[in-house]
Amino acid sequence: MLILAFGFLALSAVLDYRLRAAGVPMRGPFRRIGVAAGFVAALGPVVVMARIGLAEGAAAYLVGIVFSFAIGFVHSSLWPLISLAAGVFGFGLLAGSLVAVMA
């Protein structure tokens, strides 16, 4: 679950970057979710590597790469919605997996 969380967060961050590059105006929480997802997707797997295991952190980066590559096959009109949904879903998975680990 933790690995999928980072994959969805990476997907949200990549889409946010692609939307910015295309000049699509997004305001409010939409932009903040993409930026926060980018930071967490970049640094989170490093923490996983240090605290849980190298294989799990590497798998988190790999899933993020695969998800980000797959977005190239989706029509660009769907990017804003997918970016928001992936960010919210990724943060939800991350919170759920952290709660499960602490319990």
C-alpha positions as CSV (number, residue, x, y, z in Angstrom):
1,M,0.0,0.0,0.0
2,L,2.9,2.3,0.8
3,I,4.5,1.7,-2.6
4,L,1.2,2.4,-4.4
5,A,0.8,5.6,-2.4
6,F,4.1,7.0,-3.7
7,G,3.2,5.9,-7.2
8,F,0.0,7.9,-7.2
9,L,1.8,10.9,-5.7
10,A,4.4,10.7,-8.5
11,L,1.6,10.6,-11.0
12,S,0.0,13.7,-9.5
13,A,3.3,15.6,-9.5
14,V,4.1,14.7,-13.1
15,L,0.7,15.8,-14.3
16,D,0.9,19.0,-12.3
17,Y,4.3,19.7,-14.1
18,R,2.8,18.9,-17.5
19,L,-0.2,21.2,-16.8
20,R,2.1,24.0,-15.8
21,A,4.3,23.5,-18.9
22,A,1.2,23.6,-21.0
23,G,0.0,26.8,-19.3
24,V,-3.2,25.4,-18.0
25,P,-4.5,27.7,-15.2
26,M,-5.1,25.9,-12.0
27,R,-5.9,27.7,-8.7
28,G,-6.3,26.9,-5.1
29,P,-6.0,23.4,-3.7
30,F,-5.4,21.8,-7.2
31,R,-2.0,23.4,-7.5
32,R,-1.0,22.8,-3.9
33,I,-1.8,19.1,-4.1
34,G,0.4,18.6,-7.1
35,V,3.3,20.5,-5.5
36,A,3.0,18.7,-2.2
37,A,2.7,15.3,-4.0
38,G,5.9,16.1,-5.8
39,F,7.9,16.7,-2.6
40,V,6.5,13.6,-0.9
41,A,7.0,11.4,-4.0
42,A,10.6,12.5,-4.3
43,L,11.6,12.3,-0.7
44,G,9.2,9.7,0.7
45,P,10.8,6.6,-0.9
46,V,14.2,7.7,0.5
47,V,12.7,7.6,4.0
48,V,11.2,4.2,3.2
49,M,14.7,3.0,2.1
50,A,16.2,4.2,5.3
51,R,13.5,3.0,7.7
52,I,11.9,-0.1,6.1
53,G,14.1,-1.5,3.3
54,L,15.9,-0.7,0.1
55,A,13.7,-2.9,-2.0
56,E,10.5,-1.2,-0.9
57,G,11.9,2.3,-1.6
58,A,13.2,1.2,-5.0
59,A,9.8,-0.3,-5.8
60,A,8.1,2.9,-4.8
61,Y,10.3,4.9,-7.3
62,L,9.7,2.2,-10.0
63,V,5.9,2.3,-9.6
64,G,6.1,6.1,-9.8
65,I,8.1,5.9,-13.0
66,V,5.6,3.4,-14.5
67,F,2.6,5.5,-13.6
68,S,4.2,8.6,-14.9
69,F,5.1,6.9,-18.2
70,A,1.6,5.5,-18.6
71,I,0.1,9.0,-18.4
72,G,1.5,9.6,-21.9
73,F,-1.3,7.4,-23.2
74,V,-4.1,9.5,-21.7
75,H,-5.7,12.4,-23.5
76,S,-4.5,15.8,-22.2
77,S,-8.0,17.0,-21.4
78,L,-8.2,14.5,-18.6
79,W,-5.0,15.6,-16.9
80,P,-6.4,18.1,-14.4
81,L,-8.9,15.7,-13.1
82,I,-6.5,12.8,-12.9
83,S,-3.8,14.9,-11.2
84,L,-6.2,15.9,-8.5
85,A,-7.6,12.4,-8.1
86,A,-4.2,10.8,-8.0
87,G,-2.9,13.3,-5.4
88,V,-5.9,12.8,-3.1
89,F,-5.8,9.0,-3.5
90,G,-2.0,8.9,-3.0
91,F,-2.2,11.0,0.2
92,G,-5.1,8.8,1.4
93,L,-3.1,5.6,0.8
94,L,-0.1,7.1,2.5
95,A,-2.1,8.1,5.6
96,G,-3.8,4.7,5.7
97,S,-0.5,2.9,5.4
98,L,1.1,5.0,8.1
99,V,-1.9,4.4,10.5
100,A,-1.6,0.6,9.7
101,V,2.2,0.7,10.5
102,M,1.7,2.6,13.8
103,A,-1.1,0.3,15.0
